[in-house]
């Protein structure tokens, strides 16, 4: 007599087992941002509340509150809407909108007049932030002290792709933002052995048209402009060589570049070349 063994596709009572195939996360080729949805969510470093990062039309990131709010409860200057993954600073004609987290952050002073509903949300986020701090689940971060000119630059200015960008960390600490096969962020740095390196140079600060001239004439730049276009694009997208060669690789974090403004970023201007292992002085 043969044993009556149930099939793996059925439950113990013989009913069919509904199995859904796992679908991997993919980024459409026409997407303006290759950042995955899982990589856009984070916590505010000041208050610890959840935020969603989106890119603006000028490729600068902005932190928005995860939930949508009614347009009637949000001041007109604080209304944002999303279109194809890009955040735009105005309403889209619907009854709902998004609001920047900077307006709701309880650790920041609002610069606009808020409605009663927004003020109540600020109080709720303040209570939640206090609970996270008291329970030890969150510790507010403090801004690092600016580095001296003779030391390595904590936030160097990089010149590439006919533009100048302010990095969020030292050159050798810039990490790849792509996703690995195990769905973790790539641990490799952008500056890897065997790839062309930049050169530290003293170049004119060069204010933009319409800006006032700076008192200093020369400042330190990490120059990547002499590298091939593919290498400069790899630095701009903040990918290691392996993920730069993979066109279907998605990102798990935003690139840490900001368009350099000599007036807004005057604290990061250094007039002497740093002793940085990331390049040659």
ABEGO torsion letter per residue (X at the ends): XBBBBBBAABBAAGBBBBBBBBBBBBBBAABABABBAAAABBBBAAAGBBBBBBBBAAGBBBBBBABBBBAAABBAAABBBBBGGBBBBBBAGBABBBBBAAAABAABBBABBBBAAAAAAAAAAAAAAAAAAAAGABBBBBBBBBBBAABBBABBBBBBGGBBBBBABBAAABBBABBBAAGBBBABBABBBGBBBBBBBBBBAGBBBGBBBBABABBBBBBAAABBAAAAAAAAAGBBAAAAABAABBBABBBABBBBBAAAAAAABBABBBBBAABBX
